[in-house]
Amino acid sequence: MHDEEQLLQPRQPNQTDEPGKQTLELARRIIARKNTQFILDHQNDTLEQLSAYLKACMEDIGHPPARVEVIGGDFLEYRFESWPKALRSFYSGSVSANLKNPPPFANRKIVRDLYAALDSQLQRADAACTKEVRA
């Protein structure tokens, strides 16, 4: 059963995980899968195309991202030979503080976005289960 499908299973009332812990772990696995898919989808992209993608990520996040804040960060670092070179491909400002101190996993925008989507799925699944029980 896929991780996303497991989300649709009813939650057990005696679940010992703290709220959100299971969803954050699922987010880790989904991000790992997306990173792998990014490599497959963009292995033949030019540096200009990758630079445009990274610039769009920065605009979405609102600051020069650390490698761990974008899908495909490891691949981009590899293709540009370093993360600072990847950022310098489109950005001329200072980036050193964020590179050395990226936000904790749960505070990264890609994680918050995934967490919100997964939480929404869980709420819909819980509502559907409740509706079935009442019917």
HELIX and SHEET records of a PDB file:
HELIX    1   1 ASP A    3  LEU A    7  1                                   5    
HELIX    2   2 LYS A   21  HIS A   42  1                                  22    
HELIX    3   3 LEU A   47  ILE A   61  1                                  15    
HELIX    4   4 ARG A   67  GLU A   69  5                                   3    
HELIX    5   5 GLY A   73  PHE A   80  1                                   8    
HELIX    6   6 TRP A   83  ARG A   88  1                                   6    
HELIX    7   7 SER A   96  LYS A  100  1                                   5    
HELIX    8   8 PHE A  105  ASN A  107  5                                   3    
HELIX    9   9 LYS A  109  ARG A  134  1                                  26    
END                                                                             
